[in-house]
Amino acid sequence: MAAHTEALTANEAAWVTRVPLKQVHRFIDAGLLLDGVEVRTGSRMISSRALVGLRLAHLTADTLTLDARRRLIRRVLDEPTAATIQDEAVSIAVAPVAVDVREGLETLDRARALVASDPAIMSGAPCIAGTRIPVHDVADMAANGDTIDALVAAYPSLNADQIRLASVYATAYPRRGRPAAKPALRQARSIASKRIAIDDLPKAS
């Protein structure tokens, strides 16, 4: 594992391990992560050392019993440098999972470093550092099907790597709260990278 000591939120852990968020909470509720979970200010935090166990619990859900997965995670927590763990007749390769988790943590760090929040810029909305571009707007466009090339064309100040990291950030740190309602005639502009001429719109029947 990486030398990370920082505990992660469930959203962060879900992205790093590629385990669905609902499944992360189910594993916590089932006690699978053992002492790798703590509660801080009402939020459940997952220690970085438990991330490999979380990923393994997901990967072995269809092959190991609940008790076997609990033993596996206990061994991972007790022996964080083990490359392979043997449980009865089953041998589990831990090293490749640890590499995946370490790479996920490094990518998450890069995504966090990409973003800055300043009350004087876009009312404090998280923006790509050095710009006034809200990171969640970029991620929404990517989620709605815009290609990397289309987004680079829409935001020439960004590169492909920044756009990919924007999606990482938005997944690990979803928007907070609900947007303020606006009058019907002053709705916020649609988030899209293409413009359509009015003559190209479908004719009313």
C-alpha positions, 0 to 999 in steps of 0.5 A: 500500500501507499504511504497514505495515512489519511482516512477517506470518506465513503465517496472517496473510497468508492472511487479509489477502489471502484466499489459501488458506493452502496456496496461500500456502506453495506460492507461497513454495516456488515462489519466487514472492514472491522477496525478500518472504519471510524466515525468523525462528525457524523461521517463514516471514514475508512482508513487507507489501510482498509482500502485493499480489504474493501476492494477484495471484499467486493471482488470475492463477494461471489466466491467467499462466504461472509466469514471467509471475507472477514478473515481475509480482511483481518489478514490484510489489515494485520499483514499490509505488505503480504503479496498473497494470503492463504485461507484454508484451500483458497489463495488470494493474490493481494499484490495486484489489488494493492497496486490498483488501490495505490494508483487510485489514491495517486489519481485522487490526489492529482484530482484534488490538487487540480481544484481550488475554491475561492469565495471571490471566484464563482461564489466559492464553487470548486473550480479548476485552479487558475480558471473560473471553470466549475469542475462539476460543470466539466464533469457533467458535460463528460457524463452527458456524452461530450467527448474529450475533444469536444470539451477541449474545444469548449474550454481551450484553457484545459487539456485532456488530463484536466478534463479526466481528473475533473470527472474523478473529482466530481465522483469523489466529491459530489455537488453539495446542496441544491442549486437556488431556484431561478425565475422561469425566464432566467434559467441557467444556461444548459451545460453543453459543448455544442451549439445548434442553429435555430433552423436546425431544430425539429419543426413543430407538427 
